[in-house]
């Protein structure tokens, strides 16, 4: 009995220590960003365009606008492909073809983000120039496999009783899938999509080769655009202290967005699961 209690306490202490070791880098990063970035946060920071290089002041509204454009374009491209691809693999995909698609999807999910940027560069930028669309295509290569796998696993988690009940009522297979199975799996599918957005919004490498950056407003998806991670990268490498401060401020905004998305997903999944 005593030995068992000692083992239990040692295991508990080991678990607590492991949690602290894993959490310390995260807390350090968040605290460092808050301390260095809070000084940049003001109204002008969110509503003004950047000032010329070396001139203090200005804001990052161009990067905020660009991130919104890129995320929306990426979801317009990747969500239909990933969603219906996941449906096919979960509900209809059998045999070598489905296994090949599944293996290709898993392989695509492991490619470095910079490779996606180079792919979009050689496919679009070389012929049509830098643009928000080229950036969205590069980000879509990263989002599609994530959405496919999330959708597939969400649909597989739906009990077969729902499918059998729909088929027993005489509904066609496609109606059972879209109106019953997808409806039951909707919380997990939306949660997976939001997590994909949280990952994509922080990607800078693909945008270096595609979106390029733009210190002004973006009026067309066919022209260069800025984004928060791209602005952070460029400002961090600049020789201007004011730009360094704005890079920290943009990093703070970005981490707040990512944490908010993750907390929203957790709350949504818990609420729908009740």
Secondary structure, 3 states (H helix, E strand, C coil): CHHHHHHHHHHHHHHHHHHHHHHHHHHHHHHHHHHHHHHHCCHHHHHCCECCCCCCCECCHHHHHHHHHHHHHHHHHHHHHHHHHHHHHHHHCCHHHHHHHHHHHHHHCCCCHHHHHHHHHHHHHHHHCCCHHHHHHHHHHHHHHHHHHHHHHHHHCCCHHHHHHHHHCCCCHHHHHHHHHHHHHHHHHHHHHHHHHHHHCCCCHHHHCCCECCCCCCCCCCCCECCHHHHHHHHHCCCCHHHHHHHHHHHHHHHHHHHHHHHHHHHHHHHHHC
